[in-house]
Amino acid sequence: MTAPPGARRISLQQNLRPAPFRGETLRRWVREALDLLGARSADLRIRVVGDAEMAKWNHRYLGRPGTTNVLSFPEEGAADPARERVRGDILVSAPTCLAQTEGWPESPEGRVFFFILHGMLHLSGYDHLSGRPEAARMRRTELRLFRQVLSRPTGRG
C-alpha cells in the first residue's frame, strides 16, 4: 500500500522479542531525516530482524552467504530523480548493526538508526556501489544527516 502524495507513512516492525528498540524514537529520527532530505512524501516499511533472518534475505535477494547490516528494496516505480519521494522496504539486522558500531557513543537506537538512514539514502537514489565519487557523496550525506538528526534537541533518544 502506497502513501498518498505528500503523506509520510513510516511502518516499523521489530521481529526480535522483546523488541530491543524504542520504536517511536526510531520513527521520529526517520521523520527528521526525511525533513533534512527534503522528501515531501514517504512510504517506508522498516523491519528489524536477527542475523539468521537477515542471512536468508541476503542469500535470497543478493545471492550472498551470511548476514549483512542493511538491505533496502525500492518500491517498484519509485525512482524519483528529485528525491522528493522515498518509498520502499528497509531490513536491518540488529545484532550486526550493533556489532559493527560497538564503541560508538550513541544509544543502541542511534546505532541502528545509522543503518536505517543508509537504507533510506539508497531508496532516495544514492548508490555507493557505482563508483568512488558517488560513494564519497553518499558517505558525506549519511554522516551529515546522522549528526544533524542526533544533535537535535529531540534526537538524543
C-alpha positions in Angstrom: 0.0 0.0 0.0 1.5 3.3 -1.1 1.0 6.6 0.9 -0.8 9.3 -1.0 1.3 12.2 -2.5 2.6 14.5 0.3 1.9 11.9 3.0 4.5 10.2 5.1 3.9 6.6 6.2 6.5 5.0 8.4 6.0 1.5 9.5 8.4 -0.1 11.9 8.3 -3.8 12.8 10.7 -5.4 15.3 10.9 -9.2 14.8 13.0 -9.7 17.9 11.4 -10.3 21.2 11.4 -8.4 23.4 11.5 -5.5 20.9 15.0 -4.2 21.5 14.5 -0.5 20.4 12.2 2.3 21.2 10.1 2.4 18.1 8.8 6.0 18.5 12.4 7.2 18.8 13.4 5.5 15.5 10.3 6.7 13.7 10.9 10.3 14.9 14.5 10.2 13.6 13.3 8.8 10.3 10.8 11.7 10.0 13.6 14.2 10.9 15.9 12.7 8.3 13.2 12.9 5.7 12.8 16.6 6.5 16.5 17.1 6.1 16.5 15.2 2.8 13.7 17.4 1.5 11.4 14.4 1.0 7.8 15.6 0.6 6.4 12.2 0.8 7.5 8.8 2.1 6.2 5.2 2.4 8.8 3.3 4.4 8.4 -0.2 5.8 11.3 -0.9 8.2 11.8 -4.3 9.8 14.4 -5.0 12.5 15.5 -8.7 12.4 18.1 -11.0 13.7 21.1 -12.4 11.9 19.5 -15.7 10.9 16.6 -13.9 9.2 18.9 -11.4 7.5 21.1 -14.2 6.2 18.0 -15.7 4.5 17.1 -12.4 2.8 20.7 -11.7 1.9 21.0 -15.1 0.2 17.6 -15.0 -1.5 17.9 -11.5 -3.0 21.6 -10.9 -3.4 22.9 -14.5 -3.6 25.4 -13.7 -0.8 26.0 -16.0 2.1 25.7 -14.9 5.7 24.2 -11.8 7.3 24.7 -8.1 6.5 23.8 -4.9 8.2 21.0 -3.5 6.0 19.1 -4.3 2.8 16.8 -1.9 1.0 14.2 -2.7 -1.5 12.8 0.2 -3.5 9.1 0.2 -4.3 8.5 -0.6 -7.9 8.4 2.5 -10.0 9.6 4.6 -7.0 12.6 6.2 -8.8 12.4 9.9 -8.1 15.3 12.0 -9.5 14.3 15.0 -7.4 14.4 12.8 -4.3 11.2 14.2 -3.0 9.6 10.8 -2.5 11.2 8.0 -0.6 9.4 4.6 -0.9 10.4 1.1 -0.2 11.4 -1.5 2.4 14.4 -1.4 4.7 15.6 -4.5 6.6 18.2 -4.2 9.3 19.9 -6.8 11.4 20.1 -5.5 14.9 22.9 -7.8 16.0 25.1 -7.0 13.0 24.4 -3.3 13.2 25.3 -3.2 17.0 28.4 -5.3 16.5 29.7 -3.0 13.7 29.1 0.1 15.8 30.5 -1.2 19.1 32.2 1.5 20.9 30.1 4.3 19.4 28.8 6.8 22.0 25.3 6.7 20.6 22.4 4.7 22.1 21.5 1.4 20.6 18.7 3.2 18.8 21.1 5.7 17.4 23.5 3.0 16.2 20.7 1.1 14.4 19.3 4.4 13.0 22.6 4.9 11.2 21.9 1.8 9.1 18.2 2.7 8.6 19.5 6.1 7.3 21.8 4.2 5.0 18.9 2.3 3.6 16.8 5.5 3.3 19.6 7.0 1.2 19.6 4.0 -1.1 15.8 4.4 -1.5 16.5 8.1 -2.3 18.7 7.2 -5.2 22.2 7.3 -3.6 24.4 4.4 -4.5 27.9 3.7 -3.0 28.4 0.8 -5.4 28.5 2.9 -8.6 32.0 4.4 -8.1 34.2 6.3 -5.7 32.7 9.8 -6.3 29.2 8.6 -5.6 30.3 6.5 -2.6 32.0 9.5 -1.1 29.0 11.7 -1.8 26.7 9.2 -0.1 29.0 8.8 2.9 29.2 12.6 3.4 25.4 12.9 3.2 24.9 9.9 5.5 27.3 11.3 8.2 25.9 14.8 7.9 22.3 13.7 8.3 23.2 11.3 11.1 24.9 14.0 13.1 22.2 16.6 12.4 19.4 14.2 13.5 21.1 13.1 16.6 22.2 16.6 17.6 18.7 18.0 17.5 17.2 18.5 21.0 14.7 15.7 20.3 17.4 13.5 18.7 19.2 12.4 21.8 16.8 9.4 22.3 
